[in-house]
């Protein structure tokens, strides 16, 4: 059986100065098509939203082609597809009782497949509203040990649908090149060695802690900002004056915008940590039962957990890193060193195993358990338990390799069932 393995490589484009405006104009028309599609397809709450790309194309493609001069037909189709896919995701959120709104597009992001772009190993030719523009890649002097050498320049990989982005701070254009390779294997996990970064998300203290001992965000500060914002809005509502009402409307969902930016920074840290440790996967706990697990219904993680995971997944995909979830049972009570699982092992932010006396930050211990669960899941996905690729999870002091002969079920795994290439005495809390 063949499996498609996809890796995304970010490469700077050397765009001729006199052609940069053509790319900006192309993006404006591309985003216009996406916004027009969203306006047409978004019917909530009166009717069902349209999520079918074919239905949207049948209804508005011809109109868009008339309204948009010189935009490549394939780019119009890609804009329609982007909007209907996003609305489909919104419908899923609404079905889960979450608040969402019509997608809006105002950033620089153009989707190119092989009909609107011609990809080479050293350059790309892009369709614009003013003909084609040829852009050379800005490659490292020694690309062999970089993602550019491993995927972009690797003849085993072929170009798939990719995106062009623009960095306003540096005035640079980037191609997020999606590189595909078909591998004859029983599962994609067996095709290449897997290394997992585990992430434990929290209501208090830090927002997220990784299995490598990295701490991202401040949950206490996040909650403080939310409470202060809610107090201000409540005060304005109680005042009842026209001035207060106008101020209430003006500030709108300012906290929502602030929190999105804050979680954006946290997600960047987590993806950077995964890249730093050469991880192929990032593991989170499954969010399905999050509302039942958090007693205080106003705690921000009721929605921030999902928002953080979605932002991580979006950014990780650009680097070819897969984000998956695992069943969350006992991750906070189980000792990541010996497997002893007792409620008494955890005392607020401190974990102290009553069996082997291992002591560490409780969230760091939980993050290692989350990572191990996904490593076990990936290992079990291989065709044979006695062979295949390595499945590892990243620690601060090295990596832990899951022994393929001892993972028939996801039961507590002791150190005798695992091997590591470095001693783990220097991990957080040891």
C-alpha positions, 0 to 999 in steps of 0.5 A, a space after each residue: 500500500 502506498 502512503 503520501 508523506 507531505 513535508 512543507 518547506 518555507 523558502 524566501 522568494 527573490 521577487 524582481 522589484 518591478 513585479 512585487 506590485 503584481 503579486 500584491 494585486 493578485 493577492 487582493 483579487 484572490 482575497 476578494 474572491 474568497 470574501 465574495 464566496 464567504 458572503 454568498 455561502 454563509 447563511 447562519 443563523 437563518 439557513 444552512 451554510 453552503 460548504 460544497 465547493 462544486 455548488 459554490 463554483 456553479 453559483 458564483 464562478 462565472 460572476 467572479 470571473 467577470 468581476 475580476 480582470 486577469 486573475 487566473 481561473 485556477 486561482 479563482 477556484 482555489 479562493 472558492 475552495 478556501 472559503 467553503 473549506 473554512 465555512 465547513 470548519 465553522 459549521 463543525 464548531 457551531 455543531 459543537 456549541 461554539 461561537 464563530 462567525 463568517 470567515 473574512 480574508 485580509 492577509 496575504 496568502 495565495 494558493 497555487 497548484 501546478 496549473 497556476 504555478 510551475 515549480 522547479 528545484 531552484 525557482 518558481 513561475 507564478 501566475 499573476 494579474 500581469 502575466 507570469 513572474 519568475 522567482 528564484 529561491 533564496 537557498 542556504 549556502 549548505 542546504 544538505 542538513 536543512 529542510 531545503 535539502 531534505 525535501 525541496 531539493 530531494 528528487 524523491 519529493 514532488 511539488 504539491 499545492 503550495 501557498 505564497 505569503 508576504 512578510 510585511 515587517 521584512 517586505 519579503 515573499 515566501 513560498 510554503 512549498 508542500 513536498 509530497 512523496 509516496 512510500 510503500 509502507 503499511 502505515 505512514 508512521 512506519 515509513 519514517 522514524 517518529 519523534 513526539 513532543 508532548 504538550 500538557 495544557 493548563 488552567 493555572 500557572 503556565 498555559 502549556 508545558 512540553 515534554 522537553 521542559 519548555 514552558 509557554 505562556 502565563 495562564 494566571 496572567 491570561 485569566 487576570 486579563 479576562 477578568 479585568 476585561 469582563 469587569 470593565 464591560 459589566 461596569 459600562 453596562 450598568 452605567 447605562 449612559 449613551 457614552 458608556 454604551 458607545 464605549 461598550 460597542 467600541 471596545 467590542 471583543 477587544 479581549 478576544 483579539 488580545 487573547 488570539 494574539 497571545 495564543 499565537 505567540 504561545 503556539 509559535 513557541 511550541 512549534 519552535 520547540 518541536 523543530 528544535 528537537 527534530 520532532 515529527 509529531 506534537 501530541 495534545 490531550 483530547 479535548 472532547 471532555 474538556 468541559 466536564 474536566 474543568 469545574 469552573 466553567 469560566 476558566 479560559 481553557 474551555 475555549 483556549 485549549 482548542 484555539 491553541 491547538 488549532 493555531 499550533 496545528 496550522 503553524 506545524 503543518 507549514 513545517 511538516 509536523 503532524 499534530 495529534 491528540 491522545 486519550 487524557 486519562 491519568 496523565 497527571 497521576 502517572 509517574 513518567 519514570 516508573 508508571 506508578 499511577 496514584 492520585 496521591 502522586 500529584 500535589 498541585 504543581 508538584 509531582 512526587 511518585 510514591 513508588 520510585 520517589 521521582 519528583 518533578 514539576 507536575 505539568 512536565 511529568 504529564 507532558 512526558 506521559 502525553 508524548 509517550 502515549 502518542 509514541 506508543 500509538 504510532 508504534 502500534 500502527 506499524 505492521 510488525 511489533 518486532 521491526 520498523 521505524 523508531 518511535 521516540 518522544 523528546 525529553 529535555 535531556 534527550 529522547 526516549 525510544 519506545 521498545 516495539 516488543 513491549 507495546 501491545 497495549 497502552 499500559 503504564 510503561 516502566 523504564 525497563 521497557 524503554 531505552 534512551 540515548 542520553 541519561 535523564 538526570 538533568 530533566 526539570 525537577 530531577 
